[in-house]
Amino acid sequence: MRRLFAEINFDEKVASRNAETNGYDDDGPTGTVEREFGWLEQSGITLANVVLADADDSDLWSRYLYYLMGWAMKRGYDDEPESPLSWEQYKKREECGPVALVGPRFARTLIEDLGSGTPTDSGDRTTKYDVIMVGRGTNDGRFVQVSLVEHDDYYDLHVIDDVNMSPCKLIPTKTKSEDELYDLLKKLLSTLERGEGLV
């Protein structure tokens, strides 16, 4: 027998109306899913396990399960996927890790903001410094700031990471492509959210 892992969304209002209409006592997620999957048994589809995990659950362990499931779904077919965060790493990230204030699309804002900062000694255009992440827990009150520097053929992203107390770093792009800057920001935000400082 083959085993498939699926993500199932549950609409509580619909389930509640259905239970009331049909006289079911249980309209909760687990009971409803188990009952409804019973209709599929004749097709050879059975329910083995049910785990309730939401991204906004107040229970940290439930959110960790949600993270693991999402990680597995997104990377299940990667040739060499990186490992998911351990429970301790995830707990540290959730309790003390920085929170991103922007997304990768902030790349366009940076490009449009060129010229608003102080030019370099070479006359290159820059942006003002923007806070892109804030610290939590023991790092509360600390920030990660970035400024974009424009060169003839590429950009430099100047990063000041006070959350992890990492040395300031210039991260270059290969071209002046918005897509490349987008990818750079995406990778940077992901790295910092995992609680890893700049190397």
Contacts in CASP RR format, 6 or more apart in sequence:
PFRMAT RR
TARGET T0000
AUTHOR 0000-0000-0000
METHOD contacts of the structure
MODEL  1
MRRLFAEINFDEKVASRNAETNGYDDDGPTGTVEREFGWLEQSGITLANV
VLADADDSDLWSRYLYYLMGWAMKRGYDDEPESPLSWEQYKKREECGPVA
LVGPRFARTLIEDLGSGTPTDSGDRTTKYDVIMVGRGTNDGRFVQVSLVE
HDDYYDLHVIDDVNMSPCKLIPTKTKSEDELYDLLKKLLSTLERGEGLV
3 48 0 8 1.000
5 69 0 8 1.000
5 72 0 8 1.000
5 73 0 8 1.000
7 69 0 8 1.000
7 70 0 8 1.000
7 73 0 8 1.000
8 33 0 8 1.000
10 29 0 8 1.000
10 32 0 8 1.000
10 33 0 8 1.000
12 27 0 8 1.000
12 28 0 8 1.000
12 29 0 8 1.000
15 27 0 8 1.000
15 28 0 8 1.000
15 29 0 8 1.000
15 32 0 8 1.000
16 27 0 8 1.000
18 24 0 8 1.000
18 27 0 8 1.000
18 32 0 8 1.000
19 25 0 8 1.000
19 26 0 8 1.000
19 27 0 8 1.000
19 28 0 8 1.000
19 32 0 8 1.000
20 27 0 8 1.000
24 32 0 8 1.000
24 35 0 8 1.000
26 32 0 8 1.000
26 35 0 8 1.000
29 50 0 8 1.000
29 52 0 8 1.000
30 50 0 8 1.000
30 52 0 8 1.000
31 50 0 8 1.000
33 47 0 8 1.000
33 50 0 8 1.000
34 47 0 8 1.000
34 50 0 8 1.000
37 45 0 8 1.000
37 46 0 8 1.000
37 47 0 8 1.000
38 46 0 8 1.000
38 47 0 8 1.000
40 46 0 8 1.000
51 65 0 8 1.000
51 69 0 8 1.000
52 62 0 8 1.000
53 62 0 8 1.000
53 63 0 8 1.000
53 65 0 8 1.000
53 66 0 8 1.000
53 69 0 8 1.000
54 62 0 8 1.000
54 63 0 8 1.000
54 66 0 8 1.000
55 63 0 8 1.000
55 66 0 8 1.000
56 63 0 8 1.000
57 63 0 8 1.000
57 66 0 8 1.000
60 91 0 8 1.000
60 94 0 8 1.000
63 94 0 8 1.000
64 87 0 8 1.000
64 90 0 8 1.000
64 91 0 8 1.000
67 84 0 8 1.000
67 85 0 8 1.000
67 90 0 8 1.000
68 84 0 8 1.000
71 84 0 8 1.000
72 84 0 8 1.000
75 81 0 8 1.000
75 82 0 8 1.000
85 93 0 8 1.000
85 194 0 8 1.000
89 194 0 8 1.000
92 195 0 8 1.000
93 193 0 8 1.000
93 194 0 8 1.000
93 195 0 8 1.000
95 136 0 8 1.000
95 137 0 8 1.000
96 135 0 8 1.000
96 136 0 8 1.000
96 137 0 8 1.000
96 138 0 8 1.000
96 139 0 8 1.000
97 135 0 8 1.000
97 136 0 8 1.000
97 137 0 8 1.000
97 139 0 8 1.000
97 163 0 8 1.000
97 193 0 8 1.000
97 195 0 8 1.000
98 133 0 8 1.000
98 134 0 8 1.000
98 135 0 8 1.000
98 136 0 8 1.000
98 139 0 8 1.000
98 142 0 8 1.000
98 144 0 8 1.000
98 163 0 8 1.000
98 192 0 8 1.000
98 193 0 8 1.000
98 195 0 8 1.000
99 133 0 8 1.000
99 134 0 8 1.000
99 135 0 8 1.000
99 136 0 8 1.000
99 193 0 8 1.000
100 132 0 8 1.000
100 133 0 8 1.000
100 189 0 8 1.000
100 192 0 8 1.000
100 193 0 8 1.000
101 131 0 8 1.000
101 132 0 8 1.000
101 133 0 8 1.000
101 134 0 8 1.000
102 109 0 8 1.000
102 130 0 8 1.000
102 132 0 8 1.000
102 185 0 8 1.000
102 189 0 8 1.000
103 185 0 8 1.000
103 186 0 8 1.000
103 189 0 8 1.000
104 182 0 8 1.000
104 183 0 8 1.000
104 185 0 8 1.000
104 186 0 8 1.000
104 189 0 8 1.000
105 182 0 8 1.000
106 130 0 8 1.000
106 132 0 8 1.000
106 185 0 8 1.000
107 178 0 8 1.000
107 181 0 8 1.000
107 182 0 8 1.000
107 184 0 8 1.000
107 185 0 8 1.000
108 178 0 8 1.000
109 130 0 8 1.000
110 127 0 8 1.000
110 130 0 8 1.000
110 146 0 8 1.000
110 148 0 8 1.000
110 181 0 8 1.000
111 148 0 8 1.000
111 178 0 8 1.000
111 181 0 8 1.000
113 127 0 8 1.000
113 128 0 8 1.000
113 130 0 8 1.000
113 148 0 8 1.000
114 125 0 8 1.000
114 126 0 8 1.000
114 127 0 8 1.000
114 148 0 8 1.000
114 150 0 8 1.000
115 125 0 8 1.000
115 126 0 8 1.000
115 127 0 8 1.000
116 126 0 8 1.000
116 127 0 8 1.000
116 128 0 8 1.000
117 125 0 8 1.000
117 126 0 8 1.000
117 127 0 8 1.000
117 128 0 8 1.000
117 147 0 8 1.000
118 126 0 8 1.000
119 125 0 8 1.000
119 126 0 8 1.000
120 126 0 8 1.000
120 149 0 8 1.000
124 149 0 8 1.000
124 150 0 8 1.000
124 151 0 8 1.000
125 149 0 8 1.000
125 150 0 8 1.000
126 147 0 8 1.000
126 148 0 8 1.000
126 149 0 8 1.000
126 150 0 8 1.000
126 158 0 8 1.000
127 147 0 8 1.000
127 148 0 8 1.000
128 147 0 8 1.000
129 145 0 8 1.000
129 146 0 8 1.000
129 147 0 8 1.000
129 160 0 8 1.000
130 145 0 8 1.000
130 146 0 8 1.000
130 147 0 8 1.000
131 143 0 8 1.000
131 144 0 8 1.000
131 145 0 8 1.000
132 144 0 8 1.000
132 145 0 8 1.000
132 146 0 8 1.000
132 189 0 8 1.000
133 143 0 8 1.000
133 144 0 8 1.000
133 163 0 8 1.000
133 189 0 8 1.000
133 192 0 8 1.000
133 193 0 8 1.000
134 141 0 8 1.000
134 142 0 8 1.000
134 143 0 8 1.000
134 144 0 8 1.000
134 163 0 8 1.000
135 141 0 8 1.000
135 142 0 8 1.000
135 143 0 8 1.000
135 163 0 8 1.000
139 163 0 8 1.000
142 162 0 8 1.000
142 163 0 8 1.000
143 160 0 8 1.000
143 162 0 8 1.000
143 163 0 8 1.000
144 159 0 8 1.000
144 160 0 8 1.000
144 161 0 8 1.000
144 162 0 8 1.000
144 163 0 8 1.000
144 192 0 8 1.000
145 159 0 8 1.000
145 160 0 8 1.000
145 162 0 8 1.000
146 157 0 8 1.000
146 158 0 8 1.000
146 159 0 8 1.000
146 160 0 8 1.000
147 157 0 8 1.000
147 158 0 8 1.000
148 155 0 8 1.000
148 156 0 8 1.000
148 157 0 8 1.000
148 158 0 8 1.000
148 181 0 8 1.000
149 155 0 8 1.000
149 156 0 8 1.000
149 157 0 8 1.000
149 158 0 8 1.000
149 170 0 8 1.000
150 176 0 8 1.000
153 175 0 8 1.000
153 176 0 8 1.000
154 172 0 8 1.000
154 173 0 8 1.000
154 174 0 8 1.000
154 175 0 8 1.000
154 176 0 8 1.000
155 172 0 8 1.000
155 173 0 8 1.000
155 176 0 8 1.000
155 181 0 8 1.000
156 170 0 8 1.000
156 171 0 8 1.000
156 172 0 8 1.000
156 173 0 8 1.000
157 170 0 8 1.000
157 171 0 8 1.000
157 172 0 8 1.000
157 173 0 8 1.000
157 181 0 8 1.000
157 184 0 8 1.000
157 185 0 8 1.000
157 188 0 8 1.000
158 168 0 8 1.000
158 169 0 8 1.000
158 170 0 8 1.000
159 168 0 8 1.000
159 169 0 8 1.000
159 170 0 8 1.000
159 171 0 8 1.000
159 188 0 8 1.000
159 198 0 8 1.000
160 168 0 8 1.000
161 168 0 8 1.000
161 169 0 8 1.000
161 192 0 8 1.000
161 197 0 8 1.000
161 198 0 8 1.000
163 192 0 8 1.000
164 192 0 8 1.000
164 195 0 8 1.000
164 196 0 8 1.000
164 197 0 8 1.000
164 198 0 8 1.000
166 197 0 8 1.000
166 198 0 8 1.000
167 198 0 8 1.000
169 198 0 8 1.000
171 184 0 8 1.000
171 188 0 8 1.000
173 180 0 8 1.000
173 181 0 8 1.000
173 184 0 8 1.000
174 180 0 8 1.000
191 197 0 8 1.000
191 198 0 8 1.000
END
